[in-house]
Amino acid sequence: MCPSSLKQAIIVHTILRKAVWRLKDNLLQWLWFASSVDTQHIGYDHGPLTWLRTAKHRRLRRNIHLCLLDVYPKGGKFGRFTAFWINERSRICKATLNEGVEDADVIWIYSQDPFPHDTRQELLHTLKKARRDALLINHPDAYNVYHEQQSFKKLAGAGVCVPRDNFNDDDLGKTTVVYKVIGRHGSSKFLSPYRGPVEGYRPFEFIDSRGAQSLYRKFRAFFILGMVCPNHIAYSDHWNVHRETKKHTEYQFDITDTENKSIRLIAKTLNIQYFSIDFLRRGHDDKAFFTDINVYPLPIDFTETARERGYFGRWIILDNRLRLGIPEPCGKPFWEMFDEAMVSFIKKA
């Protein structure tokens, strides 16, 4: 079989495999009672089982009311997943989505960044309905801060190691840079010798993150109300490591003291309380460079690995070690740490 035919066959096989997975996900939502699959292994999806769980969530009475505002793009994207799993897993928090802001203890701005001016105004107007003592996660005024032109400069000034992003004529044709689309996350970037300003892009110096396996590495962690949560390492033979190019993923790594302190510095400097952070460890010395901050990261992933272990539907990425049977780095389950962080957040106010 020629290489192009083999590649096409692999693509077709992958598509068919995903179609079978999705079919089984949907069938279990409708026929869970007739299946041998434990309902605790059936996650979020469209169907009666999720609807029944969501109806139960509406009747919850818990100590902390957390309201997520997912208003951009219109109708939201990820808020329903996060609210669902908070209600399923937290022992002290009840999460509502775009409702109940008037009696919420904590309001979490949870929308796609960067959002436009009219969305900011809409959110500020909504916040006027909140109680005076309500706490806020990720204020609208700080929400787009990563996308500002001076964000790397601000972080570098605070002591965070970020790639160099100011260049001059000496760099032309010599310094390898990544040109990233302004105002977007993900894989919208290209690698090139520095060629000067490119409309719609901002450049930063390329960091060669290849390790002992000669694969590029991208590390992801989350920051939530003072908690630093290492999440995964993605490996790729392509310099731009993302979902479509990764070879494999490891769901356990040790974060260094410097990396931990840097992530906390990012939160303090940018005045944000929840975000995911991607960083690269330089190949020859493992020095960490922080490249991407996302206040609205995709909260669900882990699909293939979860199915291999008998889980179906959609699962939040924050507690993926639970399904892998991997101990949390600090010895506590993620949701226990989440509840403790939420209580601490309220007490410090």
JOQUIUR-V540872 format. One line per field, one symbol per residue. ss: DSSP state (H for helix, E for strand, L for the rest). phi: phi as a letter, one per 20 degrees, with the letter a starting at -180 (. if undefined). burial: I if it has 9 or more other ideal C-beta (glycine too) atoms within 8 Angstrom, else O. A space follows every 50 residues. Layout:
BEGIN
ss = ???
phi = ???
burial = ???
END
This chain:
BEGIN
ss = LLHHHHHHHHHHHHHHHHHHHHHHHHHHHHHHHHLLLLHHHELELLLHHH HHHHHHHHLLLLLEEEEEELLLLLLLLLHHHHHHHHHHHLLLEEEEELLL HHHLLEEEELLLLLLLHHHHHHHHHHHLLLLLLLEEELLLLLLLHHHLLL HHHHHHHHLLLLLLLLLLHHHLLLLEEEEEELLLLLLLEEEEELLLLLLL EEEEELLLLLLLLLLEEEEEEEEELLEEEEEEEEEELLLLLLLLLEEEEE LLLLLLHHHHHHHHHHHHHHLLLEEEEEEEELLLLLLEEEEEEELLLLLE ELHHHHHHLLLELEEEHHHHHHHHLLLLLLLLLHHHHHHHHHHHHHHHL
phi = .fgfffffffffffffffffgfffgffffecgfddefgffddefaeqgff ffffffffefccfceddedddcfgnmcdgffffgffffdfecddddcmbm ffdffcddfccfdfefgffgffffffffefffefecdmfgfdfegfefge fffffffeoeecffcdccffegmdefcdedffncdneebbdaggcnfcgn ccebffdfdfdfemdfcceccddclneddgdadddbedfeebgedfebcd dbbeeeffffffffffgffelcdbadcdbddfgebmfecedcdcecffed amffffffdndcndcfffdffgfemeffgendfgfffgffffffgffff
burial = OOOOOIOOIOOOOOOOOOOOIOOIIIOIIIOIOOOOIOOOIIIIIOIOII OOIIOOIOOOOIOIIIIIIIIIOOOIOIIIIIIIIIIOOIOIIIIIIIOO IOOIIIIIIIIOIOIOOOIIOIIIOIIOOIOOOIIIIIOIOIIIIIIOOO IIIIIIOIOIOIIOIOIOOOIIOOOOIIIIOOOOOOOOIOIOIIOOOOOO IOIIIIIIIOIOOOIIIIIIIIIIIIIIIIIIIIIIOOOIIIOOIIOOIO IOOOIOOOIIOIIIIIIOIIOIIIIIIIIIIIIOOOOIIIIOIIIOIOII OIOOIIIOOOIIIOIIIIIIIOIIOOOIOOOOOIIOIIIOIIIIIIOOO
END
